[in-house]
Amino acid sequence: MKLKHLFTVNLFIALFFGVTCTFFAGWVLGLYGLVPDTGSLWTTRLEGGSILGFASLMWFGLRTESREARRAIALALFIQDSVGFVATLIARLGGPVLYGLLALAYAYFLFIRPEKS
């Protein structure tokens, strides 16, 4: 697998969650058993915007030929997915699988096989 392939997979995941959190915040909160109120709707939409921002990083990572740029993007996504993994683990044991897998995949390209990035 190449880093660009990981960016592609992660881009589709990020677009799905970014769009749903931004435009369907009440529905997303309901999936987690939360009652939508003004604060939780705002926070969910804000998170959706952040996820869409990360999706733009993945898009630019796909399009660049610069190895340094791809590694910088991979590092940013590794940090984001690691924090997401820990936060999800703390909040709900058993639900952090997606973040954990993405963090491990970026760690692979950053630390184990940097020549493939």
Sequence and secondary structure as in RCSB ss.txt:
>XXXX:A:sequence
MKLKHLFTVNLFIALFFGVTCTFFAGWVLGLYGLVPDTGSLWTTRLEGGSILGFASLMWFGLRTESREARRAIAL
ALFIQDSVGFVATLIARLGGPVLYGLLALAYAYFLFIRPEKS
>XXXX:A:secstr
  HHHHHHHHHHHHHHHHHHHHH HHHHHHHTT    HHHHHHHHHHHHHHHHHHHHHHHHHH   HHHHHHHHH
HHHHHHHHHHHHHHHHSTT  HHHHHHHHHHHIIIII GGG 
